[in-house]
Amino acid sequence: MSSLGGTFQISPEEMREIMERLTPHFPPYLRKVEANALGWGLHFVFAPFTGREPEPCTPRSFYNDARLTYVGESADEAEHLLREKAGAVISNLYEAAREEWKCAAYVADLREAVKDAPYRWNVYERAAKDLERAYAYLREPAAATEWPAAISRLVDAQDQTRAAALAFDERAADIAAVHDRHLYADFTHAEALAKAGHPDGKDWHVGDGFGGVFRGGLVEQVDRLIQDQEAHLAKVGRLARLTP
């Protein structure tokens, strides 16, 4: 005896009849229907989805099948119940397929959106390290002997870091849009990126694409850093009486 979520109990004889009626309406990617290991419901095994198939849904042929269309309980109680159970089985099947397909579609969309994001992120990381070194050098005694030149190198590093951040944000906006489109997927952002072939994506600063508006990108982060650096330098100059 099988159970569908506590709603229906299906005998082996009923299951055989239901499977016979439903088979013409099964999708080609269905590989197996078996009892759920948890002891209730059914477990559906599908061929791997690419994410580029049409979204799984119960086919029109099911609703048009004379052996599956609605029969009132008063007209034939046994047939009514059998068809209700068949409807629950196929509904569960396509819902399970849809959940797997949605995850595959998420990964497929990310593969298209990422493009050269790894390269752009690496360029940004190198620029950010150069900026960190240029800023740290200003605290060295040697910097006092070439202060204008040291400041000039810092400004160059700031500009290069911001340009690299802007370039990465061009990809990040598309990635964030995909994350938002698949907001309710079973994967975290990092898991989805890893499945798309980019495990290092967990370290990317992607920002937020909620509602189709890109926010919180890398440029915003870099701008705050530059502002903090310039505010600190202005204070140092003022206290050292290097500026009015």
TORDREN-830876 format. One record per atom (N, C-alpha, C): x, y, z; residue number from 1. Coordinates in Angstrom, 3 decimals, decimal comma, always signed. Each point is the difference from the previous one (the first is absolute). Layout:
# residues N
        xx        yy        zz    i
         X         Y         Z  NUM
...
//
This chain:
# residues 244
        xx        yy        zz    i
    +0,851    -1,195    +0,000    1
    -0,851    +1,195    +0,000    1
    +0,886    +1,243    +0,000    1
    -0,256    +0,890    -0,953    2
    +0,755    +1,254    -0,084    2
    -0,863    +1,140    +0,492    2
    +0,666    +1,040    +0,496    3
    -0,712    +1,177    +0,495    3
    +0,491    +1,232    -0,742    3
    -0,920    +0,896    -0,352    4
    +0,356    +1,267    -0,636    4
    -0,206    +1,123    +0,998    4
    +1,064    +0,268    +0,760    5
    -0,053    +1,115    +0,935    5
    -1,089    -0,115    +1,038    5
    -0,437    -1,202    +0,311    6
    -1,029    -0,158    +1,008    6
    -1,401    +0,254    -0,522    6
    -0,135    +0,351    -1,287    7
    -1,310    +0,299    -0,564    7
    -0,661    -1,238    -0,555    7
    +0,764    -0,780    -0,759    8
    -0,525    -1,203    -0,635    8
    +0,829    -1,213    +0,392    8
    -0,680    -1,109    +0,154    9
    +0,655    -1,298    +0,121    9
    -0,253    -0,744    -1,301    9
    +1,057    -0,524    -0,611   10
    -0,126    -0,666    -1,292   10
    +0,464    -1,440    +0,136   10
    -0,870    -0,913    -0,330   11
    +0,349    -1,420    +0,055   11
    +0,876    -0,356    -1,192   11
    +0,721    -1,116    +0,070   12
    +0,813    -0,420    -1,152   12
    -0,822    -0,173    -1,273   12
    -1,214    -0,522    +0,131   13
    -0,858    -0,183    -1,173   13
    -0,367    +1,353    -0,606   13
    -0,343    +0,957    +0,881   14
    -0,329    +1,344    -0,495   14
    +1,210    +0,647    -0,650   14
    +1,160    -0,196    +0,575   15
    +1,202    +0,612    -0,555   15
    +0,288    -0,535    -1,392   15
    -0,181    -1,305    -0,182   16
    +0,214    -0,564    -1,328   16
    -0,955    +0,609    -1,018   16
    -1,242    +0,163    +0,391   17
    -0,988    +0,590    -0,909   17
    +0,317    +1,466    -0,268   17
    +0,380    +0,722    +1,033   18
    +0,341    +1,421    -0,162   18
    +1,206    +0,159    -0,912   18
    +1,023    -0,819    +0,205   19
    +1,197    +0,090    -0,850   19
    -0,336    -0,314    -1,454   19
    -0,862    -0,966    -0,203   20
    -0,372    -0,361    -1,366   20
    -0,712    +1,161    -0,687   20
    -0,858    +0,680    +0,731   21
    -0,732    +1,124    -0,586   21
    +0,893    +1,238    -0,186   21
    +0,910    +0,193    +0,918   22
    +0,818    +1,216    -0,047   22
    +1,186    -0,098    -0,949   22
    +0,453    -1,202    -0,293   23
    +1,215    -0,165    -0,803   23
    +0,010    +0,820    -1,288   23
    -1,097    +0,096    -0,744   24
    +0,045    +0,809    -1,228   24
    +0,267    +1,484    +0,251   24
    -0,163    +0,436    +1,239   25
    +0,142    +1,419    +0,310   25
    +1,274    +0,311    +0,800   25
    +0,830    -1,013    +0,158   26
    +1,268    +0,205    +0,691   26
    +0,978    +0,729    -0,929   26
    +0,876    +0,818    +0,565   27
    +0,988    +0,706    -0,829   27
    +1,121    -0,934    -0,419   27
    +0,670    +0,309    -1,091   28
    +1,078    -0,889    -0,483   28
    +1,194    -0,061    +0,936   28
    +0,140    +0,984    +0,897   29
    +1,148    +0,012    +0,904   29
    -0,256    -0,774    +1,289   29
    -1,205    -0,573    +0,160   30
    -0,276    -0,818    +1,180   30
    +0,697    -1,344    -0,147   30
    +0,763    -0,386    +1,009   31
    +0,728    -1,259    -0,048   31
    -0,590    -1,070    +0,923   31
    -0,543    +0,419    +1,117   32
    -0,486    -0,995    +0,954   32
    -1,000    +0,636    +0,964   32
    -1,000    -0,793    +0,419   33
    -0,921    +0,380    +1,068   33
    +0,108    -1,082    +1,059   33
    +0,321    +0,413    +1,207   34
    +0,194    -0,994    +1,059   34
    -0,530    +0,541    +1,318   34
    -0,162    -0,900    +0,957   35
    -0,466    +0,409    +1,324   35
    +1,045    +0,890    +0,660   35
    -0,466    +1,008    +0,692   36
    +0,900    +0,904    +0,701   36
    +0,656    -0,731    +1,169   36
    +1,288    +0,176    +0,142   37
    +0,729    -0,670    +1,089   37
    -0,488    +0,451    +1,366   37
    -0,632    +1,155    +0,071   38
    -0,501    +0,501    +1,283   38
    -1,277    -0,709    +0,433   38
    -0,583    -0,791    -0,911   39
    -1,170    -0,784    +0,377   39
    -1,317    +0,591    -0,439   39
    +0,028    +1,172    -0,621   40
    -1,244    +0,568    -0,517   40
    +0,288    +0,680    -1,332   40
    -1,009    +0,029    -0,820   41
    +0,140    +0,663    -1,291   41
    +0,818    -0,820    -0,984   41
    +0,266    +0,610    -1,138   42
    +0,750    -0,653    -1,064   42
    +1,266    +0,786    -0,293   42
    +1,005    -0,708    -0,452   43
    +1,253    +0,628    -0,399   43
    +0,149    -0,142    -1,505   43
    +0,238    +1,133    -0,658   44
    +0,112    +0,004    -1,455   44
    +1,459    +0,238    -0,379   44
    +0,507    -0,828    -0,879   45
    +1,379    +0,118    -0,473   45
    -0,036    +0,516    -1,428   45
    +0,716    +1,098    -0,249   46
    +0,000    +0,627    -1,322   46
    +1,402    -0,024    -0,596   46
    +0,056    +0,019    -1,308   47
    +1,281    +0,230    -0,664   47
    +0,461    +1,412    +0,361   47
    +1,307    +0,235    +0,048   48
    +0,481    +1,342    +0,368   48
    -0,565    +1,070    -0,940   48
    -0,436    +1,092    +0,588   49
    -0,497    +1,129    -0,785   49
    +1,159    +0,903    -0,412   49
    -0,120    +0,606    -1,156   50
    +0,966    +1,017    -0,416   50
    -0,420    +1,381    +0,464   50
    -1,289    +0,156    +0,330   51
    -0,524    +1,314    +0,347   51
    -0,492    +0,771    -1,203   51
    +0,164    -0,579    -1,170   52
    -0,440    +0,668    -1,220   52
    -1,227    -0,683    -0,616   52
    -0,520    -1,018    +0,698   53
    -1,248    -0,603    -0,435   53
    -1,170    +0,921    +0,379   53
    -1,145    -0,168    -0,640   54
    -1,192    +0,739    +0,463   54
    -0,296    -0,352    +1,453   54
    -0,522    +0,931    +0,742   55
    -0,323    -0,264    +1,405   55
    -0,996    -1,156    +0,091   55
    +0,291    -1,014    +0,818   56
    -0,909    -1,144    +0,107   56
    -1,380    +0,401    +0,503   56
    -1,013    -0,526    -0,645   57
    -1,382    +0,221    +0,441   57
    -0,857    -1,145    -0,510   57
    -1,084    -0,271    +0,709   58
    -0,897    -1,085    -0,392   58
    -0,502    +0,244    -1,418   58
    +0,142    -0,972    -0,901   59
    -0,368    +0,234    -1,396   59
    -1,508    +0,065    -0,209   59
    -0,388    +0,696    -1,053   60
    -1,411    +0,125    -0,340   60
    -0,610    -1,370    -0,264   60
    +0,796    -0,928    -0,509   61
    -0,515    -1,339    -0,309   61
    -0,587    -0,684    +1,229   61
    +0,560    +0,285    +1,169   62
    -0,526    -0,589    +1,232   62
    -1,433    +0,457    +0,238   62
    -0,257    +1,285    -0,175   63
    -1,335    +0,546    +0,267   63
    -1,009    -0,438    -1,051   63
    +0,504    -0,383    -1,176   64
    -0,895    -0,424    -1,079   64
    -0,218    -1,505    -0,046   64
    +0,676    -0,741    +0,864   65
    -0,088    -1,456    -0,010   65
    -1,331    -0,446    +0,609   65
    -0,776    -0,741    -0,781   66
    -1,331    -0,418    +0,459   66
    +0,072    -0,910    +1,218   66
    +1,144    -0,662    +0,208   67
    +0,126    -0,883    +1,163   67
    +0,499    +0,733    +1,240   67
    +0,252    +1,298    -0,148   68
    +0,522    +0,768    +1,129   68
    -0,804    +1,250    +0,307   68
    -0,930    +0,362    -0,859   69
    -0,821    +1,180    +0,246   69
    -0,891    -0,233    +1,221   69
    -0,512    +1,056    +0,534   70
    -0,737    -0,051    +1,264   70
    -1,268    -0,836    -0,113   70
    -0,187    -0,835    +1,015   71
    -1,240    -0,751    +0,162   71
    -0,520    +0,291    +1,395   71
    -1,245    +0,393    +0,092   72
    -0,576    +0,339    +1,299   72
    -0,075    -1,193    +0,930   72
    +0,112    +0,260    +1,274   73
    -0,031    -1,074    +0,988   73
    -1,340    -0,714    -0,010   73
    -1,056    +0,758    -0,223   74
    -1,334    -0,601    -0,006   74
    -0,216    -0,896    -1,215   74
    +0,702    +0,276    -1,076   75
    -0,148    -0,801    -1,219   75
    +0,731    -1,326    +0,116   75
    +1,213    +0,037    +0,573   76
    +0,790    -1,230    +0,134   76
    +1,082    +0,280    +1,049   76
    -0,279    -0,418    +1,220   77
    +0,891    +0,341    +1,112   77
    +1,411    -0,556    -0,185   77
    +0,119    -1,242    -0,448   78
    +1,323    -0,622    -0,158   78
    +0,787    +0,680    -1,111   78
    -0,668    +0,276    -1,114   79
    +0,686    +0,642    -1,115   79
    +0,378    +1,438    +0,346   79
    -0,897    +0,680    +0,713   80
    +0,290    +1,365    +0,454   80
    +1,277    +0,025    +0,829   80
    +0,102    -0,911    +0,954   81
    +1,155    -0,018    +0,885   81
    +1,269    -0,386    -0,756   81
    -0,094    -0,958    -0,912   82
    +1,165    -0,412    -0,770   82
    +0,540    +1,164    -0,830   82
    -0,886    +0,753    -0,620   83
    +0,448    +1,117    -0,833   83
    +0,555    +1,156    +0,840   83
    -0,551    +0,180    +1,200   84
    +0,560    +1,009    +0,900   84
    +1,427    -0,378    +0,402   84
    +0,196    -1,269    +0,269   85
    +1,344    -0,461    +0,357   85
    +0,954    +0,140    -1,182   85
    -0,462    -0,322    -1,194   86
    +0,835    +0,153    -1,193   86
    +0,387    +1,461    -0,191   86
    -0,960    +0,898    +0,242   87
    +0,295    +1,429    -0,126   87
    +1,046    +0,445    +1,000   87
    -0,067    -0,552    +1,223   88
    +0,998    +0,351    +1,019   88
    +1,377    -0,506    -0,394   88
    +0,061    -1,211    -0,575   89
    +1,286    -0,569    -0,401   89
    +0,657    +0,855    -1,074   89
    -0,760    +0,335    -1,039   90
    +0,624    +0,751    -1,092   90
    +0,316    +1,428    +0,422   90
    -0,800    +0,558    +0,892   91
    +0,299    +1,338    +0,516   91
    +1,306    -0,013    +0,793   91
    +0,172    -1,023    +0,840   92
    +1,238    -0,124    +0,775   92
    +1,197    -0,218    -0,913   92
    -0,215    -0,788    -1,055   93
    +1,083    -0,288    -0,935   93
    +0,508    +1,288    -0,646   93
    -0,898    +0,782    -0,544   94
    +0,440    +1,200    -0,708   94
    +0,490    +1,084    +0,958   94
    -0,495    -0,002    +1,217   95
    +0,525    +0,947    +0,983   95
    +1,442    -0,362    +0,360   95
    +0,254    -1,306    +0,172   96
    +1,365    -0,436    +0,286   96
    +0,922    +0,319    -1,170   96
    -0,489    -0,224    -1,226   97
    +0,808    +0,322    -1,180   97
    +0,281    +1,489    -0,079   97
    -1,000    +0,795    +0,330   98
    +0,164    +1,453    -0,064   98
    +1,055    +0,476    +0,992   98
    +0,035    -0,593    +1,177   99
    +0,991    +0,400    +1,001   99
    +1,415    -0,312    -0,485   99
    +0,193    -1,166    -0,588  100
    +1,335    -0,334    -0,517  100
    +0,359    +0,876    -1,190  100
    -0,983    +0,247    -0,856  101
    +0,244    +0,828    -1,184  101
    +0,375    +1,421    +0,402  101
    -0,660    +0,533    +1,027  102
    +0,291    +1,376    +0,433  102
    +1,452    +0,138    +0,447  102
    +0,509    -1,005    +0,687  103
    +1,399    +0,046    +0,421  103
    +0,925    -0,042    -1,214  103
    -0,344    -0,855    -0,960  104
    +0,817    -0,089    -1,210  104
    -0,064    +1,296    -0,803  104
    -1,180    +0,617    -0,045  105
    -0,150    +1,258    -0,732  105
    +0,822    +1,110    +0,657  105
    +0,043    +0,005    +1,326  106
    +0,806    +0,971    +0,748  106
    +1,468    -0,117    -0,406  106
    +0,501    -1,231    +0,001  107
    +1,404    -0,236    -0,346  107
    +0,266    +0,383    -1,457  107
    -0,914    -0,361    -0,887  108
    +0,179    +0,317    -1,420  108
    +0,007    +1,510    -0,226  108
    -0,875    +0,714    +0,688  109
    -0,034    +1,459    -0,129  109
    +1,295    +0,625    +0,512  109
    +0,536    -0,558    +1,078  110
    +1,256    +0,525    +0,529  110
    +1,141    -0,219    -0,981  110
    +0,036    -1,168    -0,628  111
    +1,069    -0,261    -0,972  111
    -0,004    +1,056    -1,099  111
    -1,172    +0,429    -0,408  112
    -0,091    +1,010    -1,052  112
    +0,368    +1,392    +0,520  112
    -0,311    +0,270    +1,265  113
    +0,208    +1,342    +0,547  113
    +1,447    +0,250    +0,419  113
    +0,693    -1,038    +0,451  114
    +1,335    +0,179    +0,572  114
    +1,008    +0,493    -1,043  114
    +0,041    -0,655    -1,137  115
    +0,927    +0,377    -1,083  115
    +1,430    +0,146    +0,539  115
    +0,572    +1,211    -0,125  116
    +1,397    +0,191    +0,437  116
    +0,089    +0,611    +1,397  116
    -1,027    -0,192    +0,806  117
    +0,022    +0,535    +1,364  117
    +1,214    -0,469    +0,801  117
    +0,431    -1,262    -0,100  118
    +1,189    -0,412    +0,764  118
    +1,235    +0,834    -0,358  118
    +0,198    +0,254    -1,286  119
    +1,139    +0,826    -0,422  119
    -0,132    +1,413    +0,562  119
    -1,189    +0,577    -0,108  120
    -0,202    +1,369    +0,484  120
    +0,185    +0,082    +1,512  120
    -0,412    -1,051    +0,717  121
    +0,197    -0,006    +1,447  121
    +1,486    -0,069    +0,341  121
    +0,748    -0,809    -0,746  122
    +1,438    -0,101    +0,245  122
    +0,697    +1,334    -0,258  122
    -0,422    +0,699    -1,048  123
    +0,560    +1,327    -0,284  123
    -0,291    +0,937    +1,169  123
    -1,233    -0,054    +0,501  124
    -0,347    +0,853    +1,140  124
    +0,838    -0,353    +1,226  124
    +0,160    -1,279    +0,291  125
    +0,759    -0,397    +1,191  125
    +1,442    +0,497    -0,077  125
    +0,615    -0,102    -1,187  126
    +1,374    +0,503    -0,139  126
    +0,043    +1,510    +0,212  126
    -0,977    +0,702    -0,564  127
    -0,034    +1,448    +0,161  127
    -0,228    +0,376    +1,463  127
    -0,875    -0,739    +0,674  128
    -0,284    +0,283    +1,408  128
    +1,230    -0,222    +0,874  128
    +0,789    -1,024    -0,315  129
    +1,237    -0,240    +0,762  129
    +1,024    +1,108    -0,254  129
    +0,066    +0,455    -1,249  130
    +0,900    +1,123    -0,306  130
    -0,424    +1,242    +0,773  130
    -1,295    +0,215    +0,090  131
    -0,508    +1,157    +0,748  131
    +0,331    -0,130    +1,487  131
    -0,176    -1,191    +0,516  132
    +0,313    -0,229    +1,413  132
    +1,475    +0,291    +0,280  132
    +0,883    -0,449    -0,894  133
    +1,426    +0,246    +0,188  133
    +0,330    +1,497    -0,120  133
    -0,617    +0,676    -0,967  134
    +0,263    +1,436    -0,194  134
    -0,442    +0,797    +1,214  134
    -1,108    -0,388    +0,587  135
    -0,510    +0,713    +1,176  135
    +0,858    -0,307    +1,227  135
    +0,394    -1,268    +0,141  136
    +0,820    -0,385    +1,150  136
    +1,366    +0,682    -0,049  136
    +0,526    +0,211    -1,203  137
    +1,314    +0,620    -0,144  137
    +0,027    +1,406    +0,588  137
    -1,130    +0,684    -0,008  138
    -0,037    +1,371    +0,514  138
    +0,325    +0,071    +1,485  138
    -0,077    -1,134    +0,685  139
    +0,339    -0,038    +1,424  139
    +1,494    -0,280    +0,226  139
    +0,714    -0,302    -1,076  140
    +1,425    -0,267    +0,117  140
    +0,778    +1,327    +0,058  140
    +1,070    +0,062    +0,802  141
    +0,814    +1,225    +0,058  141
    +0,505    +0,436    -1,383  141
    +0,280    -0,977    -0,848  142
    +0,526    +0,343    -1,324  142
    -0,987    +0,806    -0,816  142
    -1,289    -0,138    +0,288  143
    -1,011    +0,723    -0,775  143
    +0,137    +1,501    +0,172  143
    +0,509    +0,430    +1,172  144
    +0,122    +1,441    +0,264  144
    +0,988    +0,666    -0,946  144
    +0,932    -0,792    -0,527  145
    +1,009    +0,585    -0,890  145
    -0,505    +0,163    -1,426  145
    -1,120    -0,614    -0,298  146
    -0,563    +0,107    -1,353  146
    -1,531    +0,083    +0,083  146
    -0,473    +0,804    +0,932  147
    -1,440    +0,029    +0,296  147
    -0,860    +0,267    -1,229  147
    +0,269    +1,016    -0,816  148
    -0,867    +0,221    -1,172  148
    -0,025    -1,189    -0,946  148
    +1,158    -0,609    -0,223  149
    +0,045    -1,154    -0,889  149
    -0,762    -1,183    +0,593  149
    +0,124    -0,202    +1,304  150
    -0,705    -1,096    +0,666  150
    -1,504    +0,201    -0,076  150
    -0,426    +1,247    +0,192  151
    -1,429    +0,314    -0,106  151
    -0,470    -0,214    -1,430  151
    +0,828    +0,398    -0,961  152
    -0,364    -0,197    -1,406  152
    -0,177    -1,479    -0,318  152
    +0,871    -0,847    +0,518  153
    -0,131    -1,440    -0,235  153
    -1,270    -0,543    +0,648  153
    -0,334    +0,558    +1,168  154
    -1,240    -0,416    +0,662  154
    -1,211    +0,349    -0,872  154
    -0,011    +1,210    -0,544  155
    -1,117    +0,419    -0,846  155
    -0,108    -0,905    -1,233  155
    +1,145    -0,323    -0,596  156
    -0,011    -0,916    -1,142  156
    -0,593    -1,356    +0,394  156
    +0,398    -0,492    +1,157  157
    -0,495    -1,297    +0,467  157
    -1,498    +0,066    +0,295  157
    -0,446    +1,127    +0,550  158
    -1,437    +0,171    +0,235  158
    -0,778    -0,048    -1,313  158
    +0,503    +0,725    -0,990  159
    -0,681    +0,043    -1,298  159
    -0,041    -1,383    -0,650  159
    +1,109    -0,710    +0,085  160
    +0,055    -1,329    -0,617  160
    -0,929    -0,981    +0,722  160
    -0,065    +0,121    +1,305  161
    -0,872    -0,888    +0,765  161
    -1,461    +0,287    -0,301  161
    -0,333    +1,264    -0,096  162
    -1,387    +0,348    -0,306  162
    -0,384    -0,456    -1,406  162
    +0,911    +0,169    -0,958  163
    -0,272    -0,447    -1,368  163
    -0,203    -1,510    -0,042  163
    +0,817    -0,738    +0,747  164
    -0,143    -1,455    +0,045  164
    -1,314    -0,400    +0,668  164
    -0,378    +0,735    +1,042  165
    -1,273    -0,272    +0,680  165
    -1,168    +0,265    -0,931  165
    +0,093    +1,076    -0,758  166
    -1,064    +0,334    -0,947  166
    -0,138    -1,089    -1,060  166
    +1,121    -0,504    -0,485  167
    -0,029    -1,068    -1,004  167
    -0,629    -1,268    +0,578  167
    +0,347    -0,330    +1,240  168
    -0,596    -1,189    +0,601  168
    -1,497    +0,196    +0,224  168
    -0,400    +1,198    +0,398  169
    -1,424    +0,264    +0,234  169
    -0,844    -0,223    -1,254  169
    +0,600    +0,183    -1,167  170
    -0,750    -0,250    -1,233  170
    -0,435    -1,461    -0,076  170
    +0,833    -0,896    +0,448  171
    -0,371    -1,415    +0,056  171
    -0,835    -0,293    +1,247  171
    +0,352    +0,628    +1,094  172
    -0,700    -0,270    +1,253  172
    -1,478    +0,359    -0,098  172
    -0,321    +1,046    -0,751  173
    -1,400    +0,394    -0,151  173
    -0,804    -1,122    -0,649  173
    +0,579    -0,657    -1,000  174
    -0,695    -1,119    -0,658  174
    -0,107    -1,202    +0,933  174
    +1,067    -0,253    +0,748  175
    -0,020    -1,126    +0,946  175
    -1,034    +0,253    +1,098  175
    -0,041    +1,218    +0,514  176
    -0,962    +0,342    +1,040  176
    -1,429    -0,132    -0,511  176
    -0,223    +0,343    -1,266  177
    -1,336    -0,137    -0,596  177
    -0,417    -1,464    -0,053  177
    +0,952    -0,887    -0,296  178
    -0,300    -1,434    -0,010  178
    -0,330    -0,481    +1,413  178
    +0,789    +0,424    +0,971  179
    -0,288    -0,374    +1,394  179
    -1,409    +0,434    +0,393  179
    -0,379    +1,197    -0,401  180
    -1,330    +0,497    +0,353  180
    -1,087    -0,791    -0,721  180
    +0,248    -0,328    -1,263  181
    -0,999    -0,745    -0,783  181
    -0,237    -1,385    +0,598  181
    +1,025    -0,553    +0,640  182
    -0,113    -1,339    +0,596  182
    +0,043    +0,107    +1,524  182
    -0,664    +1,000    +0,499  183
    +0,048    +0,309    +1,435  183
    -0,401    -1,181    +0,872  183
    -0,939    -0,808    -0,487  184
    -0,529    -1,081    +0,838  184
    +0,578    -1,367    -0,370  184
    +1,111    -0,009    -0,687  185
    +0,651    -1,274    -0,331  185
    +0,558    -0,644    +1,265  185
    +0,274    -1,290    -0,102  186
    +0,513    -0,739    +1,160  186
    +1,484    +0,231    +0,236  186
    +0,674    +0,677    -0,927  187
    +1,433    +0,260    +0,139  187
    +0,247    +1,371    +0,613  187
    +1,059    +0,114    +0,781  188
    +0,506    +1,315    +0,362  188
    +0,717    +0,577    -1,218  188
    +0,319    +1,291    +0,041  189
    +0,727    +0,620    -1,103  189
    +1,332    -0,711    -0,239  189
    +0,708    -0,282    +1,085  190
    +1,312    -0,640    -0,126  190
    -0,140    -1,405    -0,577  190
    -1,009    -0,739    +0,436  191
    -0,204    -1,360    -0,508  191
    -0,340    +0,026    -1,489  191
    -0,850    +0,936    -0,394  192
    -0,388    +0,086    -1,405  192
    +1,201    +0,366    -0,869  192
    +0,827    +0,936    +0,462  193
    +1,191    +0,368    -0,751  193
    +0,974    -1,172    -0,101  193
    +0,126    -0,755    +1,077  194
    +0,889    -1,167    -0,027  194
    -0,500    -1,027    -1,007  194
    -1,303    -0,246    -0,033  195
    -0,563    -0,959    -0,944  195
    +0,111    +0,509    -1,429  195
    +0,075    +1,317    -0,159  196
    +0,187    +0,581    -1,332  196
    +1,466    -0,015    -0,417  196
    +0,866    -0,533    +0,874  197
    +1,416    -0,115    -0,341  197
    +0,882    +1,079    +0,585  197
    -0,522    +0,759    +0,986  198
    +0,765    +1,113    +0,564  198
    -0,019    -0,056    +1,529  198
    +0,701    -0,982    +0,578  199
    +0,016    -0,085    +1,465  199
    +0,601    +1,230    +0,664  199
    +0,897    +0,708    -0,704  200
    +0,592    +1,212    +0,568  200
    -1,005    +1,147    +0,051  200
    -1,158    -0,203    -0,618  201
    -1,021    +1,052    +0,004  201
    -0,492    +0,356    +1,387  201
    +0,248    -0,889    +0,958  202
    -0,410    +0,303    +1,379  202
    +0,701    +1,237    +0,526  202
    +1,144    +0,353    -0,590  203
    +0,772    +1,156    +0,464  203
    -0,331    +1,285    -0,756  203
    -0,783    -0,113    -1,060  204
    -0,314    +1,182    -0,796  204
    -0,965    +0,919    +0,739  204
    +0,218    +1,293    -0,177  205
    -0,940    +0,982    +0,546  205
    -0,979    +0,335    -1,125  205
    -1,145    -0,677    +0,011  206
    -0,933    +0,089    -1,120  206
    -1,022    +1,112    +0,169  206
    -0,349    +0,349    +1,223  207
    -1,044    +1,002    +0,180  207
    -1,379    -0,631    -0,062  207
    -1,024    +0,841    -0,102  208
    -1,382    -0,452    +0,097  208
    -0,760    +0,423    -1,251  208
    -0,764    -0,935    -0,565  209
    -0,785    +0,317    -1,193  209
    -1,485    -0,046    +0,254  209
    -0,418    +0,173    +1,236  210
    -1,415    -0,131    +0,351  210
    -0,861    +0,993    -0,777  210
    -1,078    -0,520    -0,577  211
    -0,937    +0,857    -0,714  211
    +0,549    +0,547    -1,303  211
    +1,087    -0,587    -0,494  212
    +0,558    +0,468    -1,258  212
    +0,877    +1,227    +0,118  212
    +0,279    +0,435    +1,229  213
    +0,852    +1,176    +0,227  213
    +1,288    -0,470    +0,670  213
    +1,137    +0,329    -0,611  214
    +1,289    -0,432    +0,545  214
    +0,464    +0,974    +1,073  214
    +0,290    -0,547    +1,177  215
    +0,435    +0,819    +1,143  215
    +1,181    -0,694    +0,679  215
    +0,713    +0,809    +0,782  216
    +1,046    -0,565    +0,849  216
    +1,138    -0,640    -0,754  216
    +0,328    +0,542    -1,160  217
    +1,071    -0,571    -0,810  217
    +1,374    +0,310    +0,538  217
    +0,990    -0,472    -0,714  218
    +1,393    +0,154    +0,417  218
    +0,444    +1,457    -0,060  218
    -0,501    +0,754    -0,967  219
    +0,381    +1,418    -0,101  219
    -0,413    +0,755    +1,262  219
    -1,179    -0,294    +0,523  220
    -0,437    +0,660    +1,234  220
    +0,968    -0,292    +1,137  220
    +0,462    -1,227    +0,086  221
    +0,947    -0,380    +1,053  221
    +1,326    +0,726    -0,174  221
    +0,487    +0,057    -1,240  222
    +1,279    +0,669    -0,273  222
    -0,115    +1,497    +0,256  222
    -1,118    +0,599    -0,385  223
    -0,184    +1,441    +0,243  223
    +0,056    +0,327    +1,485  223
    -0,595    -0,857    +0,819  224
    +0,059    +0,237    +1,455  224
    +1,435    -0,114    +0,500  224
    +0,737    -0,970    -0,526  225
    +1,391    -0,164    +0,412  225
    +0,827    +1,229    -0,383  225
    -0,177    +0,479    -1,227  226
    +0,747    +1,169    -0,454  226
    -0,352    +1,224    +0,834  226
    -1,271    +0,161    +0,284  227
    -0,422    +1,130    +0,839  227
    +0,654    -0,069    +1,377  227
    +0,049    -1,199    +0,573  228
    +0,635    -0,159    +1,312  228
    +1,493    +0,324    -0,079  228
    +0,648    -0,456    -1,053  229
    +1,428    +0,277    -0,174  229
    +0,244    +1,505    -0,121  229
    -0,789    +0,660    -0,822  230
    +0,212    +1,432    -0,222  230
    -0,331    +0,814    +1,241  230
    -1,009    -0,433    +0,755  231
    -0,320    +0,693    +1,245  231
    +1,149    -0,149    +0,996  231
    +0,587    -1,185    +0,056  232
    +1,123    -0,226    +0,911  232
    +1,205    +0,854    -0,404  232
    +0,290    +0,038    -1,308  233
    +1,142    +0,782    -0,456  233
    -0,214    +1,490    +0,245  233
    -1,229    +0,451    -0,187  234
    -0,288    +1,409    +0,250  234
    +0,210    +0,336    +1,471  234
    -0,398    -0,914    +0,873  235
    +0,180    +0,224    +1,438  235
    +1,480    -0,012    +0,374  235
    +0,749    -0,942    -0,587  236
    +1,432    -0,050    +0,263  236
    +0,662    +1,291    -0,457  236
    -0,369    +0,458    -1,194  237
    +0,582    +1,235    -0,508  237
    -0,337    +1,192    +0,894  237
    -1,236    +0,035    +0,464  238
    -0,418    +1,120    +0,844  238
    +0,745    -0,023    +1,325  238
    +0,058    -1,164    +0,623  239
    +0,676    -0,092    +1,296  239
    +1,483    +0,218    -0,111  239
    +0,570    -0,402    -1,125  240
    +1,442    +0,196    -0,222  240
    +0,300    +1,382    -0,548  240
    -1,067    +0,789    -0,190  241
    +0,101    +1,355    -0,538  241
    +0,616    +0,009    -1,406  241
    -0,292    -1,085    -0,724  242
    +0,456    -0,053    -1,351  242
    -0,997    +0,669    -0,958  242
    -1,236    +0,109    +0,490  243
    -1,040    +0,717    -0,746  243
    -0,687    +0,969    +0,926  243
    -0,638    +1,045    -0,520  244
    -0,670    +0,992    +0,852  244
    -1,115    -0,663    +0,797  244
//
